[in-house]
Amino acid sequence: MSDIYNPPMGEIPILHADHELLVVDKPAGLLSVPGKGPELADCLLTRLEKAFPTVRLVHRLDRDTSGVMVFGLTAHAQRHLGAQFEARKTKKTYIARVAGRLESKTGTVDLPLIVDWPNRPKQMVCHETGKPSITDYKVVKASDEESRVRLFPQTGRSHQLRVHMLALGHPILGDPFYGPETAGQYPRMMLHAEELRLNHPDGGLSQKFRAKAPF
């Protein structure tokens, strides 16, 4: 994985904005929040603050993941949305390209995860001390070389989808941490947050936001 942080430039696609919510399509390669040190200061949150000064963080996507990300524009919205994520009331759908052919068309990965301390920020499966982590998957299409899958995380652990796919023996293509042998062969990690369903903080109406995968 390159140590040089070189985030993509250009406009951030706005999917929805109202008095409580801001929903964007995060580009791959851009941090959600600032990293440690001035060289990692440029991130989605600080870019959005220029146009939406009251923007507040609710959840994150990994730097190398693209797709739908929601922010609150008020303290109430941040609390309301945060509670939905905490209670697993949001519904998230990801699309990924993974190495090899997944034999089962649908399935569930139920493997507890914990941080791999000597190799932070990597995560690993640990049946003794790991936190419960569950991902459902459905194969969209498959060849001997790769499979295109929809992933439905039931929990929201760090790197969950990446580690779960690796645990199945089918790492996400272009993943610098868990599929390093393919990282140089792809322009980015092939993981995209395609859809997010949530209840609006003002009135509780169920809403769905989508962004088509760029791969």
URFEN-V558518 format. One record per backbone hydrogen bond with DSSP energy under -0.5 kcal/mol. NH is the residue of the N-H (numbers start at 0). CO is the residue of the C=O. Records with the same first field share a line. If there is no record, write none. Layout:
NH->CO, CO
This chain:
4->2
5->3
12->10, 24
14->12, 22
15->22
17->20
21->70
22->15
23->68
24->12
25->23, 66
28->62
29->26, 62
34->39
39->36
40->37
43->30
44->31
46->42
47->43
48->44
49->45, 46
50->46, 47
51->47
54->51
55->71
57->58
58->69
64->61
65->190
66->25
67->192
68->23
70->21
71->55
72->19
73->19
77->73
78->74
79->75
80->76
81->77
82->78
83->79
84->80
85->81
86->82
87->84
88->83
89->83
90->196
91->89
92->194
93->150
94->191
95->148
96->189
97->95, 146
98->170
99->144
101->99
102->100
106->136
108->134
109->107
110->108, 132
112->130
113->123
115->121
116->114
118->115
119->116
121->118
123->113
125->111
129->125
130->112
134->108
135->151
136->106
137->149
138->104
139->147
140->147
142->145
146->97
147->140
148->95, 146
149->137
150->93
151->135
152->150
153->133
154->133
159->156
162->158
163->159
164->160
165->161
166->162
167->163
168->165
169->164
172->96
174->171
175->173
178->174
181->178
182->178
183->179
184->181
185->181, 182
189->172
190->188
191->94
192->65
193->92, 191
194->92
195->208
196->90
197->206
199->204
202->200
203->199
206->197
208->195
210->193
